[in-house]
Amino acid sequence: MLINFFMTLKQERLPVSFTELFSLLECLKQNVIFANVEDFYYLSRMCFVKDEKNFDKFDIAFGKYFENVDAINELAMYQIPDDWLRKQMESMLSDEEKAKIEALGGLEELMEEFRKRMEEQKKRHEGGNKWVGTGGTSPFGAYGYNPEGIRIGQEGGRNGSAVKVWDKRNYRDLDDSVEIGTRNIKMALRRLRKFARTGAAEELDISDTISSTAKNAGLLDIKMVPERHNSVKVLLFFDVGGSMDPHVKLCEELFSAARTEFKHLKYFYFHNFIYESVWSKSIRRHAETTSTFDILHKYSKDYKVIFVGDATMAPYEVTHVGGSIEHYNDEAGAVWIKRLTDVFDNVVWINPTPKDFWEHSYSIEVVRELVEDRMFPLSVKGLEEAMTLLTK
């Protein structure tokens, strides 16, 4: 059973190994849980999922494999002592409910009938009025309508509001393939870090203070160091207008996160593709532009360059002189992108268009080739991969 469950997790592309499977088996061997599907869900998730971004994939796999498991395993039911079950039922029933049970011939008769049906039943049952299962009018099971019955394996019935925890999928927004919010973008951008200490010594150096105090015969010797900060320098280019309009909110979140995470950040805008000039204020885009040549000569090669755009346009806008739809460009966009990749060692292109659609756009394939296949989707996983590449 657990082997098939393990293979289902693999099919949903969870990074699981036999090490996690053996951990789960050891927990079961030690009776950490017993005969409870919900407890097994939490235990197996704890064993198999090491990163919260995979919670959603795990829930999908668990629901797919255990979609028909609504009751405690039959074999486990046979191990429940009759007197224990009887006492539990009596303590939970109201006087009115006890009176209704008497209408069936009393608790003893109900228990005897329950035992007989469990022995006769060989598979899961749903609907009907005899077998132990779900959705019927038998006095045994759950999700049924008989007022005098035994509920098996459920904390709530059909008339309640129970929802299996793995079907709720509370963590669906943590999937690394979905579009993301500012917080998750920040977490992904933090992979692009290079810390340095510069400026005035304003931060307490605990390790050095302890060491110096010990060497000073116990007399306090405070040591200070400059504040530690991310020294990475970033050039960020955003495509704006036209086909990028549906992605404005996502790009705003990325821009907000980038301004928070990178102290040395310079940003510019372009439309469709980069040519001889860009701008930093769209309201003044025709009056105040920045020469792309100036960018090439002003910023050092250790700047990390990030383009954000859907790369969706007519192919001639990239490959031909005069291809721009807004002005006459003396040199093709491909020439300018080549100059940028020659000067800066670390260049990536972030594309908000889902990756599954890239192969259907010729212009995306052209741009992807120009940036040497360093194009990534605007998702948590895509940003993480892009930031990892930029650190190399």
C-alpha positions as a Markdown table, in Angstrom:
| # | Residue | x | y | z |
|---|---|---|---|---|
| 1 | Met | 0.0 | 0.0 | 0.0 |
| 2 | Leu | 2.7 | 2.5 | 1.0 |
| 3 | Ile | 4.8 | 1.7 | -2.1 |
| 4 | Asn | 1.9 | 2.7 | -4.3 |
| 5 | Phe | 1.3 | 5.8 | -2.2 |
| 6 | Phe | 5.0 | 6.6 | -2.6 |
| 7 | Met | 4.8 | 6.2 | -6.4 |
| 8 | Thr | 1.7 | 8.5 | -6.5 |
| 9 | Leu | 3.8 | 11.2 | -4.7 |
| 10 | Lys | 6.6 | 10.7 | -7.3 |
| 11 | Gln | 4.0 | 11.0 | -10.1 |
| 12 | Glu | 3.0 | 14.4 | -8.7 |
| 13 | Arg | 6.7 | 15.4 | -8.9 |
| 14 | Leu | 7.3 | 15.7 | -5.2 |
| 15 | Pro | 11.0 | 15.4 | -4.4 |
| 16 | Val | 10.7 | 12.3 | -2.2 |
| 17 | Ser | 13.1 | 9.4 | -1.7 |
| 18 | Phe | 13.2 | 6.0 | 0.0 |
| 19 | Thr | 14.7 | 7.8 | 3.1 |
| 20 | Glu | 11.5 | 9.6 | 3.7 |
| 21 | Leu | 9.5 | 6.4 | 3.1 |
| 22 | Phe | 11.6 | 4.4 | 5.6 |
| 23 | Ser | 11.1 | 7.2 | 8.1 |
| 24 | Leu | 7.3 | 6.9 | 7.7 |
| 25 | Leu | 7.5 | 3.1 | 8.1 |
| 26 | Glu | 9.5 | 3.5 | 11.3 |
| 27 | Cys | 6.9 | 5.9 | 12.7 |
| 28 | Leu | 4.1 | 3.4 | 11.9 |
| 29 | Lys | 6.2 | 0.6 | 13.4 |
| 30 | Gln | 6.4 | 2.6 | 16.6 |
| 31 | Asn | 2.6 | 3.2 | 16.6 |
| 32 | Val | 2.9 | 6.9 | 16.4 |
| 33 | Ile | -0.6 | 6.9 | 14.9 |
| 34 | Phe | -3.2 | 4.2 | 14.6 |
| 35 | Ala | -6.3 | 3.7 | 12.4 |
| 36 | Asn | -6.9 | 7.3 | 11.6 |
| 37 | Val | -6.6 | 8.7 | 8.0 |
| 38 | Glu | -6.3 | 12.3 | 9.1 |
| 39 | Asp | -3.5 | 11.4 | 11.5 |
| 40 | Phe | -1.8 | 9.5 | 8.7 |
| 41 | Tyr | -2.1 | 12.6 | 6.5 |
| 42 | Tyr | -0.2 | 14.8 | 8.9 |
| 43 | Leu | 2.4 | 12.2 | 9.7 |
| 44 | Ser | 3.1 | 11.3 | 6.1 |
| 45 | Arg | 3.2 | 15.0 | 5.2 |
| 46 | Met | 5.7 | 15.6 | 7.9 |
| 47 | Cys | 7.9 | 12.8 | 6.6 |
| 48 | Phe | 7.7 | 13.5 | 2.9 |
| 49 | Val | 7.5 | 17.3 | 2.6 |
| 50 | Lys | 10.6 | 19.3 | 3.4 |
| 51 | Asp | 9.6 | 22.6 | 1.8 |
| 52 | Glu | 6.3 | 24.3 | 2.3 |
| 53 | Lys | 6.0 | 25.1 | -1.4 |
| 54 | Asn | 5.2 | 21.4 | -1.9 |
| 55 | Phe | 2.3 | 21.2 | 0.5 |
| 56 | Asp | -0.2 | 21.7 | -2.4 |
| 57 | Lys | 1.3 | 19.0 | -4.5 |
| 58 | Phe | 1.2 | 16.6 | -1.5 |
| 59 | Asp | -2.4 | 17.4 | -0.9 |
| 60 | Ile | -3.3 | 16.7 | -4.5 |
| 61 | Ala | -1.4 | 13.4 | -4.4 |
| 62 | Phe | -2.9 | 12.3 | -1.1 |
| 63 | Gly | -6.4 | 13.2 | -2.3 |
| 64 | Lys | -5.9 | 11.3 | -5.5 |
| 65 | Tyr | -4.6 | 8.1 | -3.8 |
| 66 | Phe | -7.0 | 8.2 | -0.8 |
| 67 | Glu | -10.1 | 9.6 | -2.5 |
| 68 | Asn | -12.2 | 6.6 | -1.5 |
| 69 | Val | -10.9 | 6.2 | 2.0 |
| 70 | Asp | -13.7 | 7.6 | 4.2 |
| 71 | Ala | -13.7 | 5.1 | 6.9 |
| 72 | Ile | -11.4 | 3.3 | 9.3 |
| 73 | Asn | -9.9 | 0.2 | 7.8 |
| 74 | Glu | -12.1 | -2.8 | 8.3 |
| 75 | Leu | -9.4 | -4.9 | 9.9 |
| 76 | Ala | -8.9 | -2.2 | 12.5 |
| 77 | Met | -12.6 | -2.2 | 13.3 |
| 78 | Tyr | -12.5 | -5.9 | 14.3 |
| 79 | Gln | -9.9 | -5.0 | 17.0 |
| 80 | Ile | -12.2 | -2.6 | 18.9 |
| 81 | Pro | -13.5 | -4.2 | 22.1 |
| 82 | Asp | -17.3 | -4.4 | 22.2 |
| 83 | Asp | -17.5 | -3.1 | 25.8 |
| 84 | Trp | -15.3 | -0.1 | 25.0 |
| 85 | Leu | -17.4 | 0.8 | 22.0 |
| 86 | Arg | -20.6 | 0.3 | 24.0 |
| 87 | Lys | -19.5 | 2.5 | 26.9 |
| 88 | Gln | -18.4 | 5.2 | 24.5 |
| 89 | Met | -21.7 | 5.2 | 22.7 |
| 90 | Glu | -23.7 | 5.3 | 26.0 |
| 91 | Ser | -21.7 | 8.3 | 27.3 |
| 92 | Met | -22.3 | 10.2 | 24.0 |
| 93 | Leu | -26.0 | 9.5 | 23.5 |
| 94 | Ser | -28.8 | 11.8 | 24.8 |
| 95 | Asp | -31.9 | 10.4 | 26.4 |
| 96 | Glu | -33.8 | 11.0 | 23.2 |
| 97 | Glu | -31.2 | 9.1 | 21.2 |
| 98 | Lys | -31.2 | 6.2 | 23.6 |
| 99 | Ala | -35.0 | 6.0 | 23.2 |
| 100 | Lys | -34.7 | 5.8 | 19.5 |
| 101 | Ile | -32.1 | 3.0 | 19.7 |
| 102 | Glu | -34.6 | 1.1 | 21.9 |
| 103 | Ala | -37.0 | 1.3 | 18.9 |
| 104 | Leu | -34.5 | -1.0 | 17.1 |
| 105 | Gly | -34.5 | -3.5 | 19.9 |
| 106 | Gly | -31.9 | -2.0 | 22.1 |
| 107 | Leu | -28.1 | -1.4 | 22.1 |
| 108 | Glu | -27.2 | -5.1 | 22.4 |
| 109 | Glu | -29.2 | -6.0 | 19.2 |
| 110 | Leu | -27.7 | -3.0 | 17.4 |
| 111 | Met | -24.2 | -4.1 | 18.3 |
| 112 | Glu | -24.8 | -7.7 | 17.3 |
| 113 | Glu | -26.3 | -6.6 | 13.9 |
| 114 | Phe | -23.3 | -4.3 | 13.4 |
| 115 | Arg | -20.9 | -7.2 | 14.0 |
| 116 | Lys | -22.7 | -9.5 | 11.6 |
| 117 | Arg | -22.7 | -6.9 | 8.8 |
| 118 | Met | -19.0 | -6.2 | 9.2 |
| 119 | Glu | -18.3 | -9.9 | 8.9 |
| 120 | Glu | -20.4 | -10.2 | 5.7 |
| 121 | Gln | -19.2 | -7.0 | 4.0 |
| 122 | Lys | -16.1 | -7.5 | 1.9 |
| 123 | Lys | -15.7 | -4.1 | 0.3 |
| 124 | Arg | -16.4 | -0.4 | 0.7 |
| 125 | His | -20.1 | 0.5 | 0.3 |
| 126 | Glu | -21.7 | 3.8 | -0.6 |
| 127 | Gly | -25.5 | 4.3 | -0.6 |
| 128 | Gly | -28.2 | 1.8 | 0.3 |
| 129 | Asn | -29.8 | 0.6 | 3.5 |
| 130 | Lys | -27.9 | -2.4 | 4.7 |
| 131 | Trp | -24.1 | -2.3 | 4.4 |
| 132 | Val | -21.7 | -0.3 | 6.6 |
| 133 | Gly | -20.6 | 2.7 | 4.4 |
| 134 | Thr | -21.5 | 6.1 | 3.4 |
| 135 | Gly | -24.5 | 7.9 | 1.8 |
| 136 | Gly | -27.2 | 5.4 | 2.8 |
| 137 | Thr | -29.9 | 4.8 | 5.4 |
| 138 | Ser | -28.2 | 1.9 | 7.2 |
| 139 | Pro | -27.9 | 2.5 | 11.0 |
| 140 | Phe | -24.2 | 2.1 | 10.5 |
| 141 | Gly | -21.6 | 4.4 | 8.8 |
| 142 | Ala | -21.6 | 8.1 | 8.1 |
| 143 | Tyr | -23.2 | 10.6 | 5.6 |
| 144 | Gly | -26.5 | 8.7 | 6.0 |
| 145 | Tyr | -29.9 | 9.7 | 7.2 |
| 146 | Asn | -30.9 | 7.0 | 9.7 |
| 147 | Pro | -31.5 | 8.7 | 13.0 |
| 148 | Glu | -30.5 | 5.6 | 15.0 |
| 149 | Gly | -27.0 | 4.5 | 13.9 |
| 150 | Ile | -23.3 | 4.1 | 14.5 |
| 151 | Arg | -21.0 | 6.5 | 12.7 |
| 152 | Ile | -17.8 | 4.9 | 11.5 |
| 153 | Gly | -14.6 | 6.9 | 10.7 |
| 154 | Gln | -16.2 | 10.3 | 10.6 |
| 155 | Glu | -16.2 | 13.3 | 12.8 |
| 156 | Gly | -19.2 | 14.7 | 11.0 |
| 157 | Gly | -22.0 | 13.4 | 8.9 |
| 158 | Arg | -23.8 | 14.4 | 5.7 |
| 159 | Asn | -25.7 | 17.1 | 7.6 |
| 160 | Gly | -22.5 | 18.6 | 9.1 |
| 161 | Ser | -19.8 | 20.6 | 7.5 |
| 162 | Ala | -16.8 | 18.3 | 7.6 |
| 163 | Val | -14.2 | 18.6 | 4.9 |
| 164 | Lys | -11.1 | 16.4 | 4.7 |
| 165 | Val | -8.0 | 18.4 | 5.4 |
| 166 | Trp | -6.2 | 17.4 | 2.2 |
| 167 | Asp | -9.2 | 18.4 | 0.2 |
| 168 | Lys | -9.2 | 21.9 | 1.7 |
| 169 | Arg | -5.7 | 22.5 | 0.2 |
| 170 | Asn | -4.9 | 25.4 | 2.5 |
| 171 | Tyr | -1.5 | 25.7 | 1.1 |
| 172 | Arg | -2.3 | 25.9 | -2.6 |
| 173 | Asp | -0.8 | 29.4 | -2.9 |
| 174 | Leu | 2.6 | 28.0 | -1.9 |
| 175 | Asp | 3.0 | 25.9 | -5.1 |
| 176 | Asp | 6.2 | 27.0 | -6.8 |
| 177 | Ser | 4.5 | 26.9 | -10.2 |
| 178 | Val | 1.8 | 29.5 | -9.5 |
| 179 | Glu | 1.8 | 33.2 | -9.9 |
| 180 | Ile | 3.0 | 34.9 | -6.8 |
| 181 | Gly | 2.6 | 37.8 | -4.4 |
| 182 | Thr | 5.1 | 40.3 | -3.1 |
| 183 | Arg | 6.1 | 38.2 | -0.1 |
| 184 | Asn | 6.9 | 35.1 | -2.1 |
| 185 | Ile | 8.8 | 37.2 | -4.7 |
| 186 | Lys | 11.0 | 38.6 | -1.9 |
| 187 | Met | 11.7 | 35.1 | -0.7 |
| 188 | Ala | 12.8 | 34.1 | -4.2 |
| 189 | Leu | 14.9 | 37.3 | -4.8 |
| 190 | Arg | 16.8 | 36.6 | -1.5 |
| 191 | Arg | 18.7 | 33.9 | -3.3 |
| 192 | Leu | 20.5 | 36.7 | -5.1 |
| 193 | Arg | 22.6 | 37.9 | -2.1 |
| 194 | Lys | 26.2 | 38.9 | -1.6 |
| 195 | Phe | 26.7 | 40.4 | 1.9 |
| 196 | Ala | 29.3 | 42.9 | 2.7 |
| 197 | Arg | 30.1 | 45.2 | 5.7 |
| 198 | Thr | 30.8 | 48.8 | 4.8 |
| 199 | Gly | 30.5 | 52.2 | 6.6 |
| 200 | Ala | 30.6 | 53.1 | 10.3 |
| 201 | Ala | 30.9 | 50.4 | 12.9 |
| 202 | Glu | 27.4 | 50.4 | 14.3 |
| 203 | Glu | 26.5 | 46.8 | 14.9 |
| 204 | Leu | 27.6 | 44.7 | 17.9 |
| 205 | Asp | 30.0 | 41.8 | 17.0 |
| 206 | Ile | 28.9 | 39.3 | 19.6 |
| 207 | Ser | 31.5 | 36.6 | 18.8 |
| 208 | Asp | 34.4 | 39.1 | 18.9 |
| 209 | Thr | 33.1 | 40.8 | 22.0 |
| 210 | Ile | 32.9 | 37.4 | 23.9 |
| 211 | Ser | 36.4 | 36.5 | 22.7 |
| 212 | Ser | 37.9 | 39.8 | 23.6 |
| 213 | Thr | 36.2 | 39.9 | 27.0 |
| 214 | Ala | 37.5 | 36.4 | 27.8 |
| 215 | Lys | 41.1 | 37.5 | 26.9 |
| 216 | Asn | 40.6 | 40.6 | 29.0 |
| 217 | Ala | 40.2 | 38.6 | 32.2 |
| 218 | Gly | 36.4 | 39.0 | 32.2 |
| 219 | Leu | 36.3 | 42.7 | 31.8 |
| 220 | Leu | 33.8 | 43.7 | 29.2 |
| 221 | Asp | 35.4 | 44.6 | 25.8 |
| 222 | Ile | 32.7 | 45.6 | 23.3 |
| 223 | Lys | 33.5 | 45.2 | 19.6 |
| 224 | Met | 31.5 | 46.8 | 16.9 |
| 225 | Val | 31.3 | 46.2 | 13.1 |
| 226 | Pro | 29.7 | 47.9 | 10.1 |
| 227 | Glu | 26.2 | 46.9 | 9.3 |
| 228 | Arg | 25.9 | 43.9 | 7.1 |
| 229 | His | 23.9 | 44.5 | 3.8 |
| 230 | Asn | 23.3 | 42.9 | 0.4 |
| 231 | Ser | 25.9 | 44.4 | -1.9 |
| 232 | Val | 24.5 | 42.9 | -5.1 |
| 233 | Lys | 23.9 | 45.5 | -7.8 |
| 234 | Val | 21.0 | 45.1 | -10.2 |
| 235 | Leu | 19.8 | 46.7 | -13.5 |
| 236 | Leu | 16.1 | 46.0 | -13.9 |
| 237 | Phe | 14.4 | 46.6 | -17.3 |
| 238 | Phe | 10.6 | 46.4 | -17.5 |
| 239 | Asp | 8.6 | 46.0 | -20.7 |
| 240 | Val | 5.5 | 48.2 | -20.4 |
| 241 | Gly | 2.3 | 48.7 | -22.5 |
| 242 | Gly | 0.5 | 46.6 | -25.1 |
| 243 | Ser | 0.6 | 42.9 | -24.4 |
| 244 | Met | 2.1 | 43.6 | -20.9 |
| 245 | Asp | -1.0 | 45.3 | -19.6 |
| 246 | Pro | -2.5 | 42.1 | -18.2 |
| 247 | His | 0.7 | 41.5 | -16.2 |
| 248 | Val | 0.8 | 45.0 | -14.6 |
| 249 | Lys | -0.1 | 43.8 | -11.1 |
| 250 | Leu | 2.4 | 41.0 | -11.1 |
| 251 | Cys | 5.1 | 43.3 | -12.3 |
| 252 | Glu | 4.3 | 45.9 | -9.7 |
| 253 | Glu | 4.7 | 43.2 | -7.0 |
| 254 | Leu | 8.0 | 42.2 | -8.5 |
| 255 | Phe | 9.2 | 45.8 | -8.6 |
| 256 | Ser | 8.1 | 46.5 | -5.0 |
| 257 | Ala | 9.9 | 43.4 | -3.8 |
| 258 | Ala | 13.1 | 44.2 | -5.8 |
| 259 | Arg | 13.2 | 47.8 | -4.3 |
| 260 | Thr | 13.1 | 46.3 | -0.8 |
| 261 | Glu | 15.6 | 43.5 | -1.4 |
| 262 | Phe | 18.3 | 45.3 | -3.4 |
| 263 | Lys | 20.1 | 48.4 | -2.1 |
| 264 | His | 21.9 | 49.0 | -5.4 |
| 265 | Leu | 19.0 | 48.9 | -7.9 |
| 266 | Lys | 18.6 | 50.9 | -11.1 |
| 267 | Tyr | 15.5 | 50.4 | -13.1 |
| 268 | Phe | 14.3 | 51.4 | -16.6 |
| 269 | Tyr | 11.4 | 50.8 | -19.0 |
| 270 | Phe | 11.1 | 49.8 | -22.6 |
| 271 | His | 8.3 | 48.8 | -25.0 |
| 272 | Asn | 8.3 | 45.4 | -26.6 |
| 273 | Phe | 12.1 | 45.3 | -27.1 |
| 274 | Ile | 15.2 | 47.3 | -26.1 |
| 275 | Tyr | 16.7 | 49.7 | -28.6 |
| 276 | Glu | 19.0 | 52.8 | -28.4 |
| 277 | Ser | 17.2 | 54.3 | -25.5 |
| 278 | Val | 15.1 | 53.5 | -22.4 |
| 279 | Trp | 13.3 | 55.6 | -19.8 |
| 280 | Ser | 12.8 | 55.7 | -16.0 |
| 281 | Lys | 9.6 | 57.8 | -15.9 |
| 282 | Ser | 6.8 | 56.8 | -18.3 |
| 283 | Ile | 5.1 | 60.2 | -18.0 |
| 284 | Arg | 8.2 | 61.8 | -19.4 |
| 285 | Arg | 9.2 | 59.0 | -21.7 |
| 286 | His | 9.5 | 61.1 | -24.9 |
| 287 | Ala | 11.2 | 64.1 | -23.2 |
| 288 | Glu | 13.6 | 62.3 | -20.8 |
| 289 | Thr | 15.2 | 59.1 | -22.1 |
| 290 | Thr | 18.4 | 57.4 | -21.1 |
| 291 | Ser | 20.8 | 56.2 | -23.9 |
| 292 | Thr | 21.4 | 52.5 | -23.9 |
| 293 | Phe | 25.0 | 53.3 | -24.8 |
| 294 | Asp | 25.3 | 55.4 | -21.6 |
| 295 | Ile | 24.1 | 52.4 | -19.5 |
| 296 | Leu | 26.7 | 50.2 | -21.2 |
| 297 | His | 29.5 | 52.5 | -20.2 |
| 298 | Lys | 28.2 | 53.9 | -16.8 |
| 299 | Tyr | 27.5 | 50.6 | -15.0 |
| 300 | Ser | 30.2 | 48.1 | -14.2 |
| 301 | Lys | 30.1 | 44.6 | -15.5 |
| 302 | Asp | 29.4 | 43.1 | -12.0 |
| 303 | Tyr | 25.8 | 44.5 | -12.3 |
| 304 | Lys | 23.2 | 41.7 | -12.6 |
| 305 | Val | 20.8 | 42.5 | -15.5 |
| 306 | Ile | 17.2 | 41.4 | -15.3 |
| 307 | Phe | 14.7 | 41.9 | -18.2 |
| 308 | Val | 11.0 | 41.5 | -17.4 |
| 309 | Gly | 8.7 | 41.1 | -20.5 |
| 310 | Asp | 6.5 | 38.7 | -22.3 |
| 311 | Ala | 8.7 | 38.9 | -25.5 |
| 312 | Thr | 5.5 | 38.7 | -27.5 |
| 313 | Met | 5.7 | 40.9 | -30.6 |
| 314 | Ala | 6.2 | 40.7 | -34.4 |
| 315 | Pro | 9.6 | 39.0 | -34.9 |
| 316 | Tyr | 10.8 | 41.8 | -37.1 |
| 317 | Glu | 10.7 | 44.1 | -34.1 |
| 318 | Val | 13.7 | 42.1 | -32.8 |
| 319 | Thr | 15.5 | 41.3 | -36.0 |
| 320 | His | 15.2 | 44.2 | -38.4 |
| 321 | Val | 16.2 | 47.9 | -38.7 |
| 322 | Gly | 13.1 | 50.0 | -38.4 |
| 323 | Gly | 11.3 | 47.2 | -36.7 |
| 324 | Ser | 10.1 | 49.3 | -33.7 |
| 325 | Ile | 6.4 | 50.1 | -33.9 |
| 326 | Glu | 7.0 | 53.5 | -32.1 |
| 327 | His | 10.0 | 55.0 | -33.9 |
| 328 | Tyr | 12.6 | 54.3 | -36.6 |
| 329 | Asn | 15.5 | 52.4 | -35.1 |
| 330 | Asp | 18.8 | 52.5 | -37.0 |
| 331 | Glu | 19.9 | 49.3 | -35.5 |
| 332 | Ala | 18.0 | 46.1 | -34.9 |
| 333 | Gly | 17.0 | 45.2 | -31.3 |
| 334 | Ala | 19.0 | 42.0 | -31.6 |
| 335 | Val | 22.1 | 44.1 | -31.9 |
| 336 | Trp | 21.4 | 46.0 | -28.7 |
| 337 | Ile | 20.7 | 42.9 | -26.7 |
| 338 | Lys | 23.9 | 41.4 | -28.0 |
| 339 | Arg | 25.8 | 44.4 | -26.7 |
| 340 | Leu | 24.3 | 44.1 | -23.3 |
| 341 | Thr | 25.1 | 40.4 | -23.0 |
| 342 | Asp | 28.6 | 41.1 | -24.1 |
| 343 | Val | 29.2 | 43.8 | -21.4 |
| 344 | Phe | 27.3 | 42.2 | -18.5 |
| 345 | Asp | 28.2 | 38.6 | -17.5 |
| 346 | Asn | 24.9 | 37.9 | -15.7 |
| 347 | Val | 21.8 | 38.5 | -17.7 |
| 348 | Val | 18.4 | 36.8 | -17.4 |
| 349 | Trp | 14.9 | 37.4 | -18.9 |
| 350 | Ile | 11.8 | 36.9 | -16.7 |
| 351 | Asn | 8.7 | 36.1 | -18.7 |
| 352 | Pro | 5.2 | 36.5 | -17.2 |
| 353 | Thr | 3.7 | 34.3 | -19.9 |
| 354 | Pro | 3.3 | 30.7 | -18.7 |
| 355 | Lys | 6.1 | 28.5 | -20.0 |
| 356 | Asp | 3.7 | 26.1 | -21.7 |
| 357 | Phe | 2.9 | 28.8 | -24.3 |
| 358 | Trp | 6.5 | 29.8 | -25.1 |
| 359 | Glu | 6.9 | 27.3 | -27.9 |
| 360 | His | 3.8 | 28.7 | -29.7 |
| 361 | Ser | 5.4 | 32.2 | -30.1 |
| 362 | Tyr | 8.2 | 32.6 | -32.6 |
| 363 | Ser | 9.3 | 35.9 | -31.1 |
| 364 | Ile | 9.7 | 34.3 | -27.6 |
| 365 | Glu | 11.9 | 31.7 | -29.2 |
| 366 | Val | 14.0 | 34.4 | -30.9 |
| 367 | Val | 14.5 | 36.3 | -27.7 |
| 368 | Arg | 15.2 | 33.2 | -25.7 |
| 369 | Glu | 18.0 | 32.4 | -28.2 |
| 370 | Leu | 19.4 | 35.9 | -27.9 |
| 371 | Val | 19.7 | 35.6 | -24.1 |
| 372 | Glu | 21.3 | 32.2 | -24.5 |
| 373 | Asp | 18.3 | 30.3 | -23.1 |
| 374 | Arg | 18.4 | 32.3 | -19.8 |
| 375 | Met | 14.7 | 32.9 | -19.9 |
| 376 | Phe | 12.6 | 31.9 | -16.8 |
| 377 | Pro | 8.8 | 32.1 | -16.0 |
| 378 | Leu | 7.6 | 34.7 | -13.5 |
| 379 | Ser | 6.8 | 32.1 | -10.8 |
| 380 | Val | 8.4 | 31.2 | -7.5 |
| 381 | Lys | 10.4 | 28.4 | -9.0 |
| 382 | Gly | 11.3 | 30.5 | -12.1 |
| 383 | Leu | 12.6 | 33.4 | -10.0 |
| 384 | Glu | 14.5 | 31.0 | -7.7 |
| 385 | Glu | 16.2 | 29.4 | -10.8 |
| 386 | Ala | 17.0 | 32.8 | -12.3 |
| 387 | Met | 18.5 | 34.2 | -9.0 |
| 388 | Thr | 20.6 | 31.0 | -8.6 |
| 389 | Leu | 21.9 | 31.5 | -12.1 |
| 390 | Leu | 22.8 | 35.1 | -11.5 |
| 391 | Thr | 24.9 | 34.2 | -8.4 |
| 392 | Lys | 27.2 | 32.0 | -10.5 |
